[in-house]
Amino acid sequence: LEKGKAVKVPLADEIADSLLNGTAVWSPDGKRVAVLWEDRVAGPGVAGGGGFGATAKRITIVDSNGANAKTIREFQPDEYVLSIEWARPRFGEMTEDK
């Protein structure tokens, strides 16, 4: 991964078609990408909406080749998420094998 160079990461269609603008971030080691995307869900939406108009946002981690997608967090339709970023390891979690 070269800094400043665009890289295309293949994603499952359901994720690629539902990405939120500017919400894909590389892991610090450049091996994975975290993406924020949304999916329509049944139930009440924001401010009392109903039917299938509600959307749930999800954070999914994928390898740089698009493999091993794993959703690590799903937000309810009434929760707002504007951006995502990788957390830095806390002191004591930084070892040679991690």
C-alpha positions in Angstrom: 0.0 0.0 0.0 1.6 3.2 -1.2 0.6 6.5 0.5 -1.5 8.7 -1.8 -2.1 5.9 -4.3 -5.7 4.9 -5.0 -6.4 1.2 -4.5 -9.6 -0.6 -5.5 -10.8 -3.2 -2.9 -13.4 -5.7 -4.1 -16.4 -5.7 -1.9 -19.6 -7.8 -1.8 -22.3 -6.1 -3.9 -24.5 -5.4 -0.8 -21.7 -3.4 0.8 -20.4 -1.8 -2.4 -23.8 -0.5 -3.4 -24.5 0.9 0.1 -21.3 2.6 1.1 -21.6 6.0 2.8 -19.5 8.6 1.1 -16.0 8.9 2.5 -16.4 6.1 5.1 -13.8 3.6 4.2 -10.5 3.7 6.1 -7.3 1.6 5.9 -6.0 -0.1 9.0 -2.7 1.3 10.3 -0.8 -1.8 8.9 -2.5 -1.4 5.5 -3.8 -5.0 5.5 -7.5 -4.3 6.1 -10.2 -1.7 5.4 -13.1 -0.7 7.6 -16.2 0.4 5.7 -19.4 2.1 7.0 -22.4 1.1 5.0 -26.2 1.0 5.4 -28.9 -1.5 4.7 -32.7 -1.1 4.7 -34.4 -2.9 7.6 -38.0 -3.6 8.6 -39.4 -1.6 11.5 -39.8 1.9 12.6 -37.4 4.4 11.2 -36.2 7.7 12.5 -38.8 10.0 14.0 -41.6 7.4 14.0 -41.3 6.3 10.3 -42.4 2.8 9.5 -42.3 0.0 7.0 -39.0 -0.7 5.2 -37.8 2.9 5.1 -35.5 2.6 8.0 -31.8 2.0 7.5 -29.3 0.4 9.8 -25.6 1.4 9.5 -22.9 -1.3 9.8 -19.1 -1.3 10.2 -17.5 -4.1 8.3 -13.8 -5.0 8.2 -12.4 -6.7 5.0 -8.9 -7.8 4.0 -7.3 -5.6 1.3 -8.2 -8.2 -1.3 -11.9 -8.1 -0.3 -11.9 -11.4 1.5 -12.9 -12.3 5.1 -15.6 -9.6 5.5 -16.8 -9.4 9.1 -19.4 -7.0 10.4 -18.2 -5.8 13.8 -20.9 -3.3 14.7 -24.5 -2.7 13.7 -26.2 0.5 14.6 -30.0 0.9 15.1 -31.9 3.1 12.7 -32.2 5.9 15.3 -28.4 5.9 15.9 -26.3 8.4 14.0 -22.7 7.6 12.7 -20.9 10.3 10.8 -17.4 8.7 10.4 -15.2 5.9 11.5 -11.5 5.5 12.3 -9.1 2.9 13.6 -8.4 3.1 17.3 -4.8 3.1 18.4 -3.7 0.3 20.7 -3.7 1.1 24.4 -0.5 0.9 26.4 0.1 -2.7 27.4 -1.5 -4.1 24.2 1.5 -3.3 22.0 3.6 -6.3 21.7 5.7 -7.8 18.9 3.2 -10.5 18.1 0.2 -8.2 17.7 
